[in-house]
Amino acid sequence: MSRQPRAVLWDMDGTLVDTEPHWMAAETALVESYGGTWTHEDALQLVGNGLIDSALILQRAGVDMEADAIVSQLTDAVQEALRTQGVPFRPGARELLQDLRRAGIPTALVTMSLRRMALGVVDLIDFDAFDHVVAGDDVAQPKPHPEPYLRAAELLGVDITDAVVIEDSPTGLRAGLSSGAVTLGVPHIVPLAGLGAHELWPTLASRTAADLSDLFDRLSTLTGAAR
């Protein structure tokens, strides 16, 4: 029987829910309101970033606002889109999360979005999805620093090496890997090949808690040897 992870730590935007198009639309509208242009390629460089880091990039694109104000305005726009259009779960994410809860495996949401944004998403999930939430305004060092994942493990009372991280961005993968967790990449907007993920799954569709346990059982021994 496979050894279960003691926790599964989920990224939010692009991994749990497909909010990236909402963020990109909000960024485009903001830059254009200052007379600038914002391409899809421009938007890709923000995927997975801490919001203040993203705000600084938007300032360089011509947005004449304080970084905190940029973060607040973008968050408001994305929250409004979710409120009016619903929460677009990534394929298989809701089902896998629910199966983890049935299996009794603790979970945390680890996102660089603001806490109010993260809690708004969690509140729209129709079951008790997460034991803890760690958001961008809860930590001093955003992803790709390991602090967000280390903080989540601390809140759950587990060793990070006993956890699985699920991520969709290069920035998030670096955070998971540097934390010491078994790190699973599920690419969405940007490719993840060659970035060191312990494993890549093309999708979470049809995946179960047993699949994550098999992954952890197989990879924790290998990754542990390098720790």
C-alpha positions, -999 to +999 in steps of 0.1 A: +000+000+000+013+034-009+025+058+018+002+089+019+016+124+019+008+141+052-005+172+033-012+184-002-005+221-009-024+237-038-016+267-058-047+286-067-046+307-100-042+283-129-039+252-108-071+250-088-091+276-108-087+291-142-085+327-132-055+336-154-077+350-183-094+373-157-061+386-145-049+391-180-080+410-190-077+432-159-041+439-166-048+448-202-076+472-193-054+489-167-024+494-190-046+506-218-063+531-195-029+548-192-024+548-230-001+517-230-003+484-247-003+450-230+002+419-251-004+382-243+034+378-241+036+406-216+009+390-195+027+356-195+056+371-176+033+378-146+019+342-143+027+329-109+044+361-097+039+378-064+014+407-069+038+435-059+064+421-084+037+422-110+026+457-101+062+469-106+062+454-141+029+472-148+043+505-136+071+500-161+044+495-188+031+530-180+006+525-151+010+556-130-003+542-097+013+530-064+020+493-064-005+486-036-032+504-055-025+484-087-028+452-067-061+463-051-076+473-085-066+441-102-079+420-073-112+439-074-116+433-111-109+396-109-132+391-079-160+408-098-154+385-127-156+355-104-187+369-087-206+374-120-192+344-140-186+318-113-155+299-103-139+281-132-123+250-117-094+235-137-103+200-151-103+175-123-092+199-096-124+200-076-128+163-078-093+156-067-096+180-038-128+164-027-112+130-029-083+142-007-108+154+019-125+120+018-092+103+023-084+125+054-053+141+038-049+177+051-048+205+024-038+241+022-042+267-004-010+286-011-014+316-034+002+349-041-032+365-046-044+387-018-060+369+012-094+385+005-092+371-031-083+336-019-110+335+008-135+347-018-127+317-040-127+293-010-161+306+000-175+297-034-165+260-030-195+240-019-175+218+006-149+223+033-120+224+009-089+236+029-075+234+064-055+266+059-050+294+034-016+312+029-019+342+007+005+368-008-001+393+020+006+366+047+043+362+038+073+384+036+088+366+006+066+356-023+071+327-047+096+316-060+109+319-024+099+288-004+084+308+025+047+304+014+050+266+013+070+264+044+044+285+062+016+262+050+034+232+063+040+249+096+003+258+099-006+222+092+020+208+116+038+187+091+073+185+078+074+200+043+092+169+030+060+149+038+039+172+016+030+173-021+029+207-039+007+211-070+017+240-093+011+253-128+038+280-132+076+281-133+076+305-103+055+282-083+075+251-092+107+268-080+089+276-047+078+241-042+111+225-052+132+249-030+108+242+000+117+205-001+083+192-010+075+166-036+065+190-064+040+181-091+036+203-122+004+206-141+010+230-170-017+254-181-008+288-196+030+283-197+051+251-204+069+235-174+091+210-192+128+210-182+122+231-150+129+203-125+094+193-114+095+159-098+067+149-122+045+165-148+008+155-153-009+170-183-041+173-164-057+165-130-088+150-147-095+115-134-067+118-108-074+106-073-060+108-038-046+073-045-027+086-075-011+113-054-002+088-027+015+066-054+034+097-066+045+106-031+054+070-022+076+067-054+092+101-053+096+109-017+123+083-014+142+096-044+139+133-034+147+124+002+180+110-009+190+144-021+180+162+011 
